[in-house]
Amino acid sequence: MHVIFVFRAMEAGLGEVVRSFKALVAKSTEHPFWQRNYYEHVIRSDDALLKIRTYIHNNPTVERIKFEEFYKSGSDKSNPYIK
């Protein structure tokens, strides 16, 4: 499952938000399906957000997102993958 959380102002940490979300979903289902850990990534540009949304829509069974691919154009100066 891929989830994009949008935070405008945040008092709780990401871990607390994810824990609460998982607890609420788990209460509404009879079958456990959550993995123990999660991979977090801060989306740093509108272009990256669009690419990630497209990825999620088109590839729901792909196991891992290669985030560095979303910043290849070099247009995002906050790119964490530029050395």
N, C-alpha and C positions, 0 to 999 in steps of 0.2 A: 504494500500500500504506500503510495506517495501522497504527501500532504503538504500544501503550501499554507503556512500561517502568515497573515499580514498583521504586523503590530504597528500601531500609531503611537501609543504611549503604553509602556509596559512596567508594571510594578513587580510582577512575578518573573522568575528566571525561566529560560526555555525548558529546562528539565522539569520544572513544576508544571508548566503548561502541557507538555507532552504526557507526563504522568497522569494528569487530570483527564486529558482527552482519552487516553487509553483506558482509564478506569470507567469513564462514562460509556464508552463503546462496549467494553467487556460486560457491563451490567445488562446491556440490551441484547446480548447474544448468548446462546447456549454452548457454543463451541469456541474454545480458546484458539486464537490465531496470531497473537502478538509474538514477535520475536523479542528476545531479552533486551537487546540494545537497539539503538537507532543511529543513523548517520545524519548529521545536521550540516547544513550549508547555508550561509548568508547569501542571498541573491542581491547582487550589487548594482544591477542596472536593469532598465526596462527591456533591453535587448536580451539579456540573459534570462529574465523572467519569461519572455515570449518563447525562447528556445526550450526552456525547461518545461513549460506548459505543453508545448508541442511534443516533446519527448514523452511526457507522462501520458498524453492522449494516444500517441501512436505506438508506444512500446510498453504496455503494462506488464509484460512478463520478463522484460530485461532485468537482470539482477542488479546491475550497478550503473550509476550515472557517472560519466567521466566529465566532471565539472570544468576541467581545464579546457575542454572543447568549446564551451559556451563563451569563452573569453578570447578565442583565437584571433579575432579581428584586430585586437589591440586598441579598439575605440574606447574601452572602459579603463580609465586611469586608475581605478581602485582595484584592478585585477590582482588578486592574490597570487597568481601563477606567473607573473612577470618577475624575472630575477634581475 
